[in-house]
Amino acid sequence: MEHDAMDDSPALPPLPDRLSTDERSPHYVAAVLEHAIGIRFNGYERSDVEEYCISEGWVKVPAGKTLDRKGHPLLLKLKGKVEAYYR
């Protein structure tokens, strides 16, 4: 019986199809965000993703330093191939 090092680590929660880093969003999942998550968008690593949806193929990223009227970052929706994974 072979034993992998992966079996010793605690089980990570499955990554949802859609996830947001904004606590006010219904797609915010604290248990998932406790771990480091990587996002690959159109084959490139992105570190500025605020929200993603794998099935619909989009990510939301801040538009520079622009803020909305409530003081939150203004987000741009980019469409393409989205891959999420634990680092």
PyMOL Python script that loads the backbone (N, CA, C, O; Angstrom):
from pymol import cmd

cmd.read_pdbstr("""\
ATOM      1  N   MET A   1       0.839  -1.179   0.000  1.00  0.00           N
ATOM      2  CA  MET A   1       0.000   0.000   0.000  1.00  0.00           C
ATOM      3  C   MET A   1       0.886   1.245   0.000  1.00  0.00           C
ATOM      4  O   MET A   1       1.666   1.449   0.931  1.00  0.00           O
ATOM      5  N   GLU A   2       0.774   2.069  -1.024  1.00  0.00           N
ATOM      6  CA  GLU A   2       1.582   3.276  -1.130  1.00  0.00           C
ATOM      7  C   GLU A   2       0.944   4.390  -0.322  1.00  0.00           C
ATOM      8  O   GLU A   2      -0.276   4.448  -0.167  1.00  0.00           O
ATOM      9  N   HIS A   3       1.796   5.280   0.193  1.00  0.00           N
ATOM     10  CA  HIS A   3       1.308   6.369   1.021  1.00  0.00           C
ATOM     11  C   HIS A   3       1.828   7.685   0.455  1.00  0.00           C
ATOM     12  O   HIS A   3       3.039   7.883   0.352  1.00  0.00           O
ATOM     13  N   ASP A   4       0.920   8.584   0.087  1.00  0.00           N
ATOM     14  CA  ASP A   4       1.309   9.880  -0.458  1.00  0.00           C
ATOM     15  C   ASP A   4       1.396  10.911   0.658  1.00  0.00           C
ATOM     16  O   ASP A   4       0.701  10.802   1.668  1.00  0.00           O
ATOM     17  N   ALA A   5       2.247  11.906   0.474  1.00  0.00           N
ATOM     18  CA  ALA A   5       2.358  12.995   1.434  1.00  0.00           C
ATOM     19  C   ALA A   5       1.063  13.813   1.477  1.00  0.00           C
ATOM     20  O   ALA A   5       0.750  14.442   2.488  1.00  0.00           O
ATOM     21  N   MET A   6       0.319  13.796   0.373  1.00  0.00           N
ATOM     22  CA  MET A   6      -0.930  14.556   0.301  1.00  0.00           C
ATOM     23  C   MET A   6      -1.959  14.032   1.304  1.00  0.00           C
ATOM     24  O   MET A   6      -2.828  14.791   1.735  1.00  0.00           O
ATOM     25  N   ASP A   7      -1.883  12.765   1.683  1.00  0.00           N
ATOM     26  CA  ASP A   7      -2.861  12.181   2.594  1.00  0.00           C
ATOM     27  C   ASP A   7      -2.711  12.727   4.018  1.00  0.00           C
ATOM     28  O   ASP A   7      -3.663  12.671   4.797  1.00  0.00           O
ATOM     29  N   ASP A   8      -1.530  13.255   4.372  1.00  0.00           N
ATOM     30  CA  ASP A   8      -1.285  13.752   5.721  1.00  0.00           C
ATOM     31  C   ASP A   8      -1.865  15.141   5.948  1.00  0.00           C
ATOM     32  O   ASP A   8      -2.116  15.521   7.091  1.00  0.00           O
ATOM     33  N   SER A   9      -2.085  15.915   4.866  1.00  0.00           N
ATOM     34  CA  SER A   9      -2.598  17.269   5.022  1.00  0.00           C
ATOM     35  C   SER A   9      -4.111  17.240   5.239  1.00  0.00           C
ATOM     36  O   SER A   9      -4.796  16.339   4.755  1.00  0.00           O
ATOM     37  N   PRO A  10      -4.629  18.232   5.972  1.00  0.00           N
ATOM     38  CA  PRO A  10      -6.076  18.272   6.172  1.00  0.00           C
ATOM     39  C   PRO A  10      -6.778  18.494   4.833  1.00  0.00           C
ATOM     40  O   PRO A  10      -6.232  19.137   3.936  1.00  0.00           O
ATOM     41  N   ALA A  11      -7.978  17.964   4.708  1.00  0.00           N
ATOM     42  CA  ALA A  11      -8.715  18.077   3.448  1.00  0.00           C
ATOM     43  C   ALA A  11      -9.101  19.534   3.207  1.00  0.00           C
ATOM     44  O   ALA A  11      -9.646  20.202   4.086  1.00  0.00           O
ATOM     45  N   LEU A  12      -8.808  20.008   2.003  1.00  0.00           N
ATOM     46  CA  LEU A  12      -9.179  21.362   1.626  1.00  0.00           C
ATOM     47  C   LEU A  12     -10.621  21.348   1.119  1.00  0.00           C
ATOM     48  O   LEU A  12     -11.034  20.394   0.461  1.00  0.00           O
ATOM     49  N   PRO A  13     -11.391  22.402   1.421  1.00  0.00           N
ATOM     50  CA  PRO A  13     -12.752  22.439   0.892  1.00  0.00           C
ATOM     51  C   PRO A  13     -12.712  22.560  -0.630  1.00  0.00           C
ATOM     52  O   PRO A  13     -11.797  23.183  -1.170  1.00  0.00           O
ATOM     53  N   PRO A  14     -13.683  21.977  -1.331  1.00  0.00           N
ATOM     54  CA  PRO A  14     -13.671  22.076  -2.794  1.00  0.00           C
ATOM     55  C   PRO A  14     -13.842  23.522  -3.245  1.00  0.00           C
ATOM     56  O   PRO A  14     -14.590  24.285  -2.634  1.00  0.00           O
ATOM     57  N   LEU A  15     -13.149  23.893  -4.315  1.00  0.00           N
ATOM     58  CA  LEU A  15     -13.264  25.252  -4.836  1.00  0.00           C
ATOM     59  C   LEU A  15     -14.630  25.415  -5.514  1.00  0.00           C
ATOM     60  O   LEU A  15     -15.011  24.591  -6.345  1.00  0.00           O
ATOM     61  N   PRO A  16     -15.359  26.464  -5.164  1.00  0.00           N
ATOM     62  CA  PRO A  16     -16.664  26.676  -5.792  1.00  0.00           C
ATOM     63  C   PRO A  16     -16.522  27.165  -7.226  1.00  0.00           C
ATOM     64  O   PRO A  16     -15.463  27.655  -7.619  1.00  0.00           O
ATOM     65  N   ASP A  17     -17.588  27.033  -8.004  1.00  0.00           N
ATOM     66  CA  ASP A  17     -17.604  27.507  -9.379  1.00  0.00           C
ATOM     67  C   ASP A  17     -17.471  29.029  -9.410  1.00  0.00           C
ATOM     68  O   ASP A  17     -16.855  29.585 -10.319  1.00  0.00           O
ATOM     69  N   ARG A  18     -18.052  29.697  -8.414  1.00  0.00           N
ATOM     70  CA  ARG A  18     -17.990  31.156  -8.342  1.00  0.00           C
ATOM     71  C   ARG A  18     -17.582  31.550  -6.924  1.00  0.00           C
ATOM     72  O   ARG A  18     -18.123  31.030  -5.948  1.00  0.00           O
ATOM     73  N   LEU A  19     -16.618  32.476  -6.817  1.00  0.00           N
ATOM     74  CA  LEU A  19     -16.098  32.882  -5.514  1.00  0.00           C
ATOM     75  C   LEU A  19     -15.774  34.366  -5.534  1.00  0.00           C
ATOM     76  O   LEU A  19     -15.253  34.889  -6.520  1.00  0.00           O
ATOM     77  N   SER A  20     -16.090  35.042  -4.427  1.00  0.00           N
ATOM     78  CA  SER A  20     -15.810  36.462  -4.290  1.00  0.00           C
ATOM     79  C   SER A  20     -15.019  36.690  -3.009  1.00  0.00           C
ATOM     80  O   SER A  20     -15.205  35.974  -2.026  1.00  0.00           O
ATOM     81  N   THR A  21     -14.126  37.697  -3.019  1.00  0.00           N
ATOM     82  CA  THR A  21     -13.378  38.052  -1.820  1.00  0.00           C
ATOM     83  C   THR A  21     -14.116  39.094  -0.992  1.00  0.00           C
ATOM     84  O   THR A  21     -13.664  39.443   0.098  1.00  0.00           O
ATOM     85  N   ASP A  22     -15.234  39.594  -1.483  1.00  0.00           N
ATOM     86  CA  ASP A  22     -16.031  40.611  -0.799  1.00  0.00           C
ATOM     87  C   ASP A  22     -16.995  39.948   0.186  1.00  0.00           C
ATOM     88  O   ASP A  22     -17.843  39.149  -0.213  1.00  0.00           O
ATOM     89  N   GLU A  23     -16.865  40.278   1.467  1.00  0.00           N
ATOM     90  CA  GLU A  23     -17.703  39.658   2.506  1.00  0.00           C
ATOM     91  C   GLU A  23     -19.190  39.937   2.308  1.00  0.00           C
ATOM     92  O   GLU A  23     -20.019  39.176   2.807  1.00  0.00           O
ATOM     93  N   ARG A  24     -19.552  40.998   1.600  1.00  0.00           N
ATOM     94  CA  ARG A  24     -20.960  41.339   1.378  1.00  0.00           C
ATOM     95  C   ARG A  24     -21.596  40.501   0.277  1.00  0.00           C
ATOM     96  O   ARG A  24     -22.819  40.499   0.131  1.00  0.00           O
ATOM     97  N   SER A  25     -20.787  39.794  -0.495  1.00  0.00           N
ATOM     98  CA  SER A  25     -21.286  39.012  -1.625  1.00  0.00           C
ATOM     99  C   SER A  25     -21.873  37.672  -1.180  1.00  0.00           C
ATOM    100  O   SER A  25     -21.371  37.064  -0.235  1.00  0.00           O
ATOM    101  N   PRO A  26     -22.939  37.202  -1.854  1.00  0.00           N
ATOM    102  CA  PRO A  26     -23.457  35.862  -1.552  1.00  0.00           C
ATOM    103  C   PRO A  26     -22.496  34.752  -1.994  1.00  0.00           C
ATOM    104  O   PRO A  26     -22.683  33.592  -1.628  1.00  0.00           O
ATOM    105  N   HIS A  27     -21.475  35.101  -2.775  1.00  0.00           N
ATOM    106  CA  HIS A  27     -20.504  34.119  -3.271  1.00  0.00           C
ATOM    107  C   HIS A  27     -19.221  34.112  -2.438  1.00  0.00           C
ATOM    108  O   HIS A  27     -18.214  33.535  -2.850  1.00  0.00           O
ATOM    109  N   TYR A  28     -19.260  34.747  -1.279  1.00  0.00           N
ATOM    110  CA  TYR A  28     -18.121  34.770  -0.355  1.00  0.00           C
ATOM    111  C   TYR A  28     -18.153  33.490   0.485  1.00  0.00           C
ATOM    112  O   TYR A  28     -19.164  33.182   1.117  1.00  0.00           O
ATOM    113  N   VAL A  29     -17.023  32.736   0.488  1.00  0.00           N
ATOM    114  CA  VAL A  29     -16.933  31.504   1.276  1.00  0.00           C
ATOM    115  C   VAL A  29     -15.662  31.599   2.125  1.00  0.00           C
ATOM    116  O   VAL A  29     -14.552  31.408   1.628  1.00  0.00           O
ATOM    117  N   ALA A  30     -15.849  31.898   3.418  1.00  0.00           N
ATOM    118  CA  ALA A  30     -14.705  32.127   4.308  1.00  0.00           C
ATOM    119  C   ALA A  30     -13.815  30.895   4.427  1.00  0.00           C
ATOM    120  O   ALA A  30     -12.593  31.030   4.479  1.00  0.00           O
ATOM    121  N   ALA A  31     -14.400  29.695   4.472  1.00  0.00           N
ATOM    122  CA  ALA A  31     -13.615  28.467   4.633  1.00  0.00           C
ATOM    123  C   ALA A  31     -12.640  28.268   3.472  1.00  0.00           C
ATOM    124  O   ALA A  31     -11.535  27.765   3.674  1.00  0.00           O
ATOM    125  N   VAL A  32     -13.031  28.651   2.278  1.00  0.00           N
ATOM    126  CA  VAL A  32     -12.165  28.503   1.101  1.00  0.00           C
ATOM    127  C   VAL A  32     -11.088  29.589   1.116  1.00  0.00           C
ATOM    128  O   VAL A  32      -9.931  29.324   0.788  1.00  0.00           O
ATOM    129  N   LEU A  33     -11.470  30.810   1.497  1.00  0.00           N
ATOM    130  CA  LEU A  33     -10.527  31.931   1.443  1.00  0.00           C
ATOM    131  C   LEU A  33      -9.480  31.900   2.554  1.00  0.00           C
ATOM    132  O   LEU A  33      -8.556  32.713   2.543  1.00  0.00           O
ATOM    133  N   GLU A  34      -9.606  30.977   3.514  1.00  0.00           N
ATOM    134  CA  GLU A  34      -8.573  30.814   4.537  1.00  0.00           C
ATOM    135  C   GLU A  34      -7.291  30.241   3.936  1.00  0.00           C
ATOM    136  O   GLU A  34      -6.219  30.361   4.530  1.00  0.00           O
ATOM    137  N   HIS A  35      -7.395  29.626   2.774  1.00  0.00           N
ATOM    138  CA  HIS A  35      -6.258  29.006   2.096  1.00  0.00           C
ATOM    139  C   HIS A  35      -5.834  29.875   0.909  1.00  0.00           C
ATOM    140  O   HIS A  35      -6.634  30.649   0.384  1.00  0.00           O
ATOM    141  N   ALA A  36      -4.578  29.744   0.494  1.00  0.00           N
ATOM    142  CA  ALA A  36      -4.075  30.497  -0.656  1.00  0.00           C
ATOM    143  C   ALA A  36      -4.662  29.911  -1.934  1.00  0.00           C
ATOM    144  O   ALA A  36      -4.538  28.715  -2.195  1.00  0.00           O
ATOM    145  N   ILE A  37      -5.300  30.761  -2.725  1.00  0.00           N
ATOM    146  CA  ILE A  37      -5.929  30.337  -3.974  1.00  0.00           C
ATOM    147  C   ILE A  37      -5.230  31.031  -5.133  1.00  0.00           C
ATOM    148  O   ILE A  37      -4.953  32.230  -5.077  1.00  0.00           O
ATOM    149  N   GLY A  38      -4.952  30.277  -6.168  1.00  0.00           N
ATOM    150  CA  GLY A  38      -4.361  30.840  -7.378  1.00  0.00           C
ATOM    151  C   GLY A  38      -5.401  30.880  -8.489  1.00  0.00           C
ATOM    152  O   GLY A  38      -6.259  30.001  -8.575  1.00  0.00           O
ATOM    153  N   ILE A  39      -5.324  31.899  -9.337  1.00  0.00           N
ATOM    154  CA  ILE A  39      -6.233  32.028 -10.475  1.00  0.00           C
ATOM    155  C   ILE A  39      -5.388  32.143 -11.736  1.00  0.00           C
ATOM    156  O   ILE A  39      -4.505  32.996 -11.828  1.00  0.00           O
ATOM    157  N   ARG A  40      -5.664  31.287 -12.694  1.00  0.00           N
ATOM    158  CA  ARG A  40      -5.024  31.356 -14.003  1.00  0.00           C
ATOM    159  C   ARG A  40      -6.104  31.810 -14.978  1.00  0.00           C
ATOM    160  O   ARG A  40      -7.127  31.143 -15.135  1.00  0.00           O
ATOM    161  N   PHE A  41      -5.871  32.954 -15.635  1.00  0.00           N
ATOM    162  CA  PHE A  41      -6.840  33.530 -16.564  1.00  0.00           C
ATOM    163  C   PHE A  41      -6.207  33.581 -17.950  1.00  0.00           C
ATOM    164  O   PHE A  41      -5.194  34.249 -18.156  1.00  0.00           O
ATOM    165  N   ASN A  42      -6.807  32.875 -18.888  1.00  0.00           N
ATOM    166  CA  ASN A  42      -6.280  32.764 -20.261  1.00  0.00           C
ATOM    167  C   ASN A  42      -4.812  32.333 -20.263  1.00  0.00           C
ATOM    168  O   ASN A  42      -4.018  32.812 -21.073  1.00  0.00           O
ATOM    169  N   GLY A  43      -4.460  31.424 -19.350  1.00  0.00           N
ATOM    170  CA  GLY A  43      -3.113  30.880 -19.305  1.00  0.00           C
ATOM    171  C   GLY A  43      -2.114  31.691 -18.502  1.00  0.00           C
ATOM    172  O   GLY A  43      -0.966  31.271 -18.358  1.00  0.00           O
ATOM    173  N   TYR A  44      -2.519  32.856 -17.969  1.00  0.00           N
ATOM    174  CA  TYR A  44      -1.615  33.698 -17.199  1.00  0.00           C
ATOM    175  C   TYR A  44      -2.067  33.767 -15.752  1.00  0.00           C
ATOM    176  O   TYR A  44      -3.264  33.830 -15.470  1.00  0.00           O
ATOM    177  N   GLU A  45      -1.108  33.756 -14.833  1.00  0.00           N
ATOM    178  CA  GLU A  45      -1.382  33.863 -13.408  1.00  0.00           C
ATOM    179  C   GLU A  45      -1.843  35.289 -13.093  1.00  0.00           C
ATOM    180  O   GLU A  45      -1.191  36.255 -13.489  1.00  0.00           O
ATOM    181  N   ARG A  46      -2.969  35.420 -12.378  1.00  0.00           N
ATOM    182  CA  ARG A  46      -3.471  36.736 -11.965  1.00  0.00           C
ATOM    183  C   ARG A  46      -3.507  36.773 -10.441  1.00  0.00           C
ATOM    184  O   ARG A  46      -4.006  35.846  -9.803  1.00  0.00           O
ATOM    185  N   SER A  47      -2.981  37.840  -9.865  1.00  0.00           N
ATOM    186  CA  SER A  47      -2.988  37.964  -8.412  1.00  0.00           C
ATOM    187  C   SER A  47      -3.963  39.036  -7.935  1.00  0.00           C
ATOM    188  O   SER A  47      -4.093  39.261  -6.732  1.00  0.00           O
ATOM    189  N   ASP A  48      -4.658  39.705  -8.875  1.00  0.00           N
ATOM    190  CA  ASP A  48      -5.542  40.814  -8.516  1.00  0.00           C
ATOM    191  C   ASP A  48      -7.032  40.490  -8.687  1.00  0.00           C
ATOM    192  O   ASP A  48      -7.854  41.403  -8.756  1.00  0.00           O
ATOM    193  N   VAL A  49      -7.383  39.216  -8.756  1.00  0.00           N
ATOM    194  CA  VAL A  49      -8.773  38.823  -8.995  1.00  0.00           C
ATOM    195  C   VAL A  49      -9.597  38.978  -7.716  1.00  0.00           C
ATOM    196  O   VAL A  49      -9.238  38.438  -6.670  1.00  0.00           O
ATOM    197  N   GLU A  50     -10.707  39.723  -7.807  1.00  0.00           N
ATOM    198  CA  GLU A  50     -11.613  39.933  -6.672  1.00  0.00           C
ATOM    199  C   GLU A  50     -12.758  38.917  -6.689  1.00  0.00           C
ATOM    200  O   GLU A  50     -13.272  38.544  -5.634  1.00  0.00           O
ATOM    201  N   GLU A  51     -13.158  38.471  -7.878  1.00  0.00           N
ATOM    202  CA  GLU A  51     -14.251  37.510  -8.012  1.00  0.00           C
ATOM    203  C   GLU A  51     -14.038  36.737  -9.313  1.00  0.00           C
ATOM    204  O   GLU A  51     -13.493  37.271 -10.280  1.00  0.00           O
ATOM    205  N   TYR A  52     -14.475  35.471  -9.328  1.00  0.00           N
ATOM    206  CA  TYR A  52     -14.369  34.688 -10.553  1.00  0.00           C
ATOM    207  C   TYR A  52     -15.577  33.786 -10.708  1.00  0.00           C
ATOM    208  O   TYR A  52     -16.273  33.491  -9.736  1.00  0.00           O
ATOM    209  N   CYS A  53     -15.824  33.345 -11.946  1.00  0.00           N
ATOM    210  CA  CYS A  53     -16.837  32.337 -12.238  1.00  0.00           C
ATOM    211  C   CYS A  53     -16.262  31.450 -13.331  1.00  0.00           C
ATOM    212  O   CYS A  53     -16.029  31.901 -14.453  1.00  0.00           O
ATOM    213  N   ILE A  54     -16.036  30.183 -12.995  1.00  0.00           N
ATOM    214  CA  ILE A  54     -15.422  29.258 -13.939  1.00  0.00           C
ATOM    215  C   ILE A  54     -16.388  28.894 -15.066  1.00  0.00           C
ATOM    216  O   ILE A  54     -16.007  28.918 -16.236  1.00  0.00           O
ATOM    217  N   SER A  55     -17.646  28.553 -14.723  1.00  0.00           N
ATOM    218  CA  SER A  55     -18.598  28.087 -15.740  1.00  0.00           C
ATOM    219  C   SER A  55     -18.961  29.177 -16.741  1.00  0.00           C
ATOM    220  O   SER A  55     -19.172  28.887 -17.918  1.00  0.00           O
ATOM    221  N   GLU A  56     -19.037  30.443 -16.283  1.00  0.00           N
ATOM    222  CA  GLU A  56     -19.377  31.541 -17.192  1.00  0.00           C
ATOM    223  C   GLU A  56     -18.134  32.135 -17.845  1.00  0.00           C
ATOM    224  O   GLU A  56     -18.254  32.892 -18.808  1.00  0.00           O
ATOM    225  N   GLY A  57     -16.937  31.806 -17.339  1.00  0.00           N
ATOM    226  CA  GLY A  57     -15.686  32.241 -17.958  1.00  0.00           C
ATOM    227  C   GLY A  57     -15.390  33.723 -17.797  1.00  0.00           C
ATOM    228  O   GLY A  57     -15.171  34.416 -18.790  1.00  0.00           O
ATOM    229  N   TRP A  58     -15.377  34.229 -16.552  1.00  0.00           N
ATOM    230  CA  TRP A  58     -15.008  35.621 -16.324  1.00  0.00           C
ATOM    231  C   TRP A  58     -14.353  35.802 -14.963  1.00  0.00           C
ATOM    232  O   TRP A  58     -14.521  34.991 -14.052  1.00  0.00           O
ATOM    233  N   VAL A  59     -13.593  36.904 -14.853  1.00  0.00           N
ATOM    234  CA  VAL A  59     -13.013  37.336 -13.598  1.00  0.00           C
ATOM    235  C   VAL A  59     -13.323  38.820 -13.441  1.00  0.00           C
ATOM    236  O   VAL A  59     -13.540  39.523 -14.428  1.00  0.00           O
ATOM    237  N   LYS A  60     -13.341  39.290 -12.200  1.00  0.00           N
ATOM    238  CA  LYS A  60     -13.492  40.719 -11.927  1.00  0.00           C
ATOM    239  C   LYS A  60     -12.214  41.188 -11.241  1.00  0.00           C
ATOM    240  O   LYS A  60     -11.778  40.618 -10.241  1.00  0.00           O
ATOM    241  N   VAL A  61     -11.621  42.248 -11.807  1.00  0.00           N
ATOM    242  CA  VAL A  61     -10.382  42.809 -11.287  1.00  0.00           C
ATOM    243  C   VAL A  61     -10.562  44.308 -11.048  1.00  0.00           C
ATOM    244  O   VAL A  61     -11.375  44.943 -11.721  1.00  0.00           O
ATOM    245  N   PRO A  62      -9.813  44.887 -10.097  1.00  0.00           N
ATOM    246  CA  PRO A  62      -9.936  46.330  -9.850  1.00  0.00           C
ATOM    247  C   PRO A  62      -9.467  47.145 -11.061  1.00  0.00           C
ATOM    248  O   PRO A  62      -8.527  46.766 -11.760  1.00  0.00           O
ATOM    249  N   ALA A  63     -10.153  48.283 -11.289  1.00  0.00           N
ATOM    250  CA  ALA A  63      -9.789  49.199 -12.382  1.00  0.00           C
ATOM    251  C   ALA A  63      -8.818  50.239 -11.827  1.00  0.00           C
ATOM    252  O   ALA A  63      -9.196  51.385 -11.584  1.00  0.00           O
ATOM    253  N   GLY A  64      -7.578  49.834 -11.633  1.00  0.00           N
ATOM    254  CA  GLY A  64      -6.576  50.742 -11.081  1.00  0.00           C
ATOM    255  C   GLY A  64      -6.915  51.143  -9.668  1.00  0.00           C
ATOM    256  O   GLY A  64      -7.279  50.291  -8.857  1.00  0.00           O
ATOM    257  N   LYS A  65      -6.803  52.426  -9.351  1.00  0.00           N
ATOM    258  CA  LYS A  65      -7.107  52.913  -8.003  1.00  0.00           C
ATOM    259  C   LYS A  65      -8.484  53.546  -7.937  1.00  0.00           C
ATOM    260  O   LYS A  65      -8.822  54.182  -6.939  1.00  0.00           O
ATOM    261  N   THR A  66      -9.283  53.384  -8.977  1.00  0.00           N
ATOM    262  CA  THR A  66     -10.615  53.984  -9.039  1.00  0.00           C
ATOM    263  C   THR A  66     -11.548  53.337  -8.016  1.00  0.00           C
ATOM    264  O   THR A  66     -11.589  52.114  -7.883  1.00  0.00           O
ATOM    265  N   LEU A  67     -12.298  54.179  -7.293  1.00  0.00           N
ATOM    266  CA  LEU A  67     -13.240  53.699  -6.301  1.00  0.00           C
ATOM    267  C   LEU A  67     -14.663  54.075  -6.704  1.00  0.00           C
ATOM    268  O   LEU A  67     -14.887  55.074  -7.388  1.00  0.00           O
ATOM    269  N   ASP A  68     -15.623  53.254  -6.265  1.00  0.00           N
ATOM    270  CA  ASP A  68     -17.017  53.605  -6.513  1.00  0.00           C
ATOM    271  C   ASP A  68     -17.473  54.604  -5.450  1.00  0.00           C
ATOM    272  O   ASP A  68     -16.681  54.996  -4.592  1.00  0.00           O
ATOM    273  N   ARG A  69     -18.721  55.012  -5.497  1.00  0.00           N
ATOM    274  CA  ARG A  69     -19.195  56.061  -4.578  1.00  0.00           C
ATOM    275  C   ARG A  69     -19.235  55.616  -3.118  1.00  0.00           C
ATOM    276  O   ARG A  69     -19.355  56.452  -2.222  1.00  0.00           O
ATOM    277  N   LYS A  70     -19.135  54.305  -2.869  1.00  0.00           N
ATOM    278  CA  LYS A  70     -19.119  53.795  -1.493  1.00  0.00           C
ATOM    279  C   LYS A  70     -17.694  53.527  -1.000  1.00  0.00           C
ATOM    280  O   LYS A  70     -17.497  53.037   0.112  1.00  0.00           O
ATOM    281  N   GLY A  71     -16.704  53.852  -1.835  1.00  0.00           N
ATOM    282  CA  GLY A  71     -15.306  53.684  -1.429  1.00  0.00           C
ATOM    283  C   GLY A  71     -14.707  52.316  -1.706  1.00  0.00           C
ATOM    284  O   GLY A  71     -13.600  52.025  -1.253  1.00  0.00           O
ATOM    285  N   HIS A  72     -15.418  51.474  -2.441  1.00  0.00           N
ATOM    286  CA  HIS A  72     -14.909  50.150  -2.802  1.00  0.00           C
ATOM    287  C   HIS A  72     -14.280  50.219  -4.189  1.00  0.00           C
ATOM    288  O   HIS A  72     -14.661  51.068  -4.995  1.00  0.00           O
ATOM    289  N   PRO A  73     -13.324  49.341  -4.477  1.00  0.00           N
ATOM    290  CA  PRO A  73     -12.681  49.370  -5.802  1.00  0.00           C
ATOM    291  C   PRO A  73     -13.695  49.151  -6.929  1.00  0.00           C
ATOM    292  O   PRO A  73     -14.579  48.302  -6.820  1.00  0.00           O
ATOM    293  N   LEU A  74     -13.558  49.917  -7.998  1.00  0.00           N
ATOM    294  CA  LEU A  74     -14.379  49.734  -9.189  1.00  0.00           C
ATOM    295  C   LEU A  74     -13.817  48.516  -9.927  1.00  0.00           C
ATOM    296  O   LEU A  74     -12.615  48.451 -10.183  1.00  0.00           O
ATOM    297  N   LEU A  75     -14.677  47.552 -10.269  1.00  0.00           N
ATOM    298  CA  LEU A  75     -14.223  46.297 -10.863  1.00  0.00           C
ATOM    299  C   LEU A  75     -14.549  46.216 -12.341  1.00  0.00           C
ATOM    300  O   LEU A  75     -15.608  46.655 -12.789  1.00  0.00           O
ATOM    301  N   LEU A  76     -13.617  45.646 -13.087  1.00  0.00           N
ATOM    302  CA  LEU A  76     -13.812  45.359 -14.507  1.00  0.00           C
ATOM    303  C   LEU A  76     -14.036  43.871 -14.674  1.00  0.00           C
ATOM    304  O   LEU A  76     -13.376  43.068 -14.015  1.00  0.00           O
ATOM    305  N   LYS A  77     -14.965  43.487 -15.552  1.00  0.00           N
ATOM    306  CA  LYS A  77     -15.243  42.078 -15.822  1.00  0.00           C
ATOM    307  C   LYS A  77     -14.512  41.695 -17.109  1.00  0.00           C
ATOM    308  O   LYS A  77     -14.758  42.263 -18.173  1.00  0.00           O
ATOM    309  N   LEU A  78     -13.605  40.718 -16.988  1.00  0.00           N
ATOM    310  CA  LEU A  78     -12.845  40.232 -18.138  1.00  0.00           C
ATOM    311  C   LEU A  78     -13.308  38.821 -18.462  1.00  0.00           C
ATOM    312  O   LEU A  78     -13.447  37.992 -17.562  1.00  0.00           O
ATOM    313  N   LYS A  79     -13.548  38.541 -19.735  1.00  0.00           N
ATOM    314  CA  LYS A  79     -14.016  37.212 -20.140  1.00  0.00           C
ATOM    315  C   LYS A  79     -12.881  36.399 -20.733  1.00  0.00           C
ATOM    316  O   LYS A  79     -12.028  36.921 -21.450  1.00  0.00           O
ATOM    317  N   GLY A  80     -12.888  35.102 -20.418  1.00  0.00           N
ATOM    318  CA  GLY A  80     -11.858  34.206 -20.924  1.00  0.00           C
ATOM    319  C   GLY A  80     -11.897  32.896 -20.162  1.00  0.00           C
ATOM    320  O   GLY A  80     -12.864  32.607 -19.458  1.00  0.00           O
ATOM    321  N   LYS A  81     -10.843  32.102 -20.304  1.00  0.00           N
ATOM    322  CA  LYS A  81     -10.762  30.807 -19.627  1.00  0.00           C
ATOM    323  C   LYS A  81     -10.230  31.004 -18.209  1.00  0.00           C
ATOM    324  O   LYS A  81      -9.163  31.586 -18.010  1.00  0.00           O
ATOM    325  N   VAL A  82     -10.987  30.510 -17.225  1.00  0.00           N
ATOM    326  CA  VAL A  82     -10.642  30.691 -15.813  1.00  0.00           C
ATOM    327  C   VAL A  82     -10.317  29.337 -15.194  1.00  0.00           C
ATOM    328  O   VAL A  82     -11.076  28.380 -15.346  1.00  0.00           O
ATOM    329  N   GLU A  83      -9.183  29.261 -14.494  1.00  0.00           N
ATOM    330  CA  GLU A  83      -8.801  28.073 -13.747  1.00  0.00           C
ATOM    331  C   GLU A  83      -8.468  28.504 -12.324  1.00  0.00           C
ATOM    332  O   GLU A  83      -7.661  29.412 -12.125  1.00  0.00           O
ATOM    333  N   ALA A  84      -9.082  27.861 -11.331  1.00  0.00           N
ATOM    334  CA  ALA A  84      -8.800  28.148  -9.930  1.00  0.00           C
ATOM    335  C   ALA A  84      -8.145  26.927  -9.309  1.00  0.00           C
ATOM    336  O   ALA A  84      -8.481  25.792  -9.647  1.00  0.00           O
ATOM    337  N   TYR A  85      -7.205  27.165  -8.394  1.00  0.00           N
ATOM    338  CA  TYR A  85      -6.502  26.053  -7.755  1.00  0.00           C
ATOM    339  C   TYR A  85      -5.945  26.527  -6.421  1.00  0.00           C
ATOM    340  O   TYR A  85      -5.775  27.725  -6.194  1.00  0.00           O
ATOM    341  N   TYR A  86      -5.662  25.566  -5.539  1.00  0.00           N
ATOM    342  CA  TYR A  86      -5.000  25.885  -4.280  1.00  0.00           C
ATOM    343  C   TYR A  86      -3.505  25.921  -4.518  1.00  0.00           C
ATOM    344  O   TYR A  86      -2.965  25.073  -5.229  1.00  0.00           O
ATOM    345  N   ARG A  87      -2.841  26.887  -3.936  1.00  0.00           N
ATOM    346  CA  ARG A  87      -1.381  27.017  -4.086  1.00  0.00           C
ATOM    347  C   ARG A  87      -0.675  26.080  -3.132  1.00  0.00           C
ATOM    348  O   ARG A  87       0.555  26.039  -3.104  1.00  0.00           O
TER     349      ARG A  87
END
""", "prot")
cmd.dss("prot")
cmd.show_as("cartoon", "prot")
cmd.util.cbc("prot")
cmd.orient("prot")
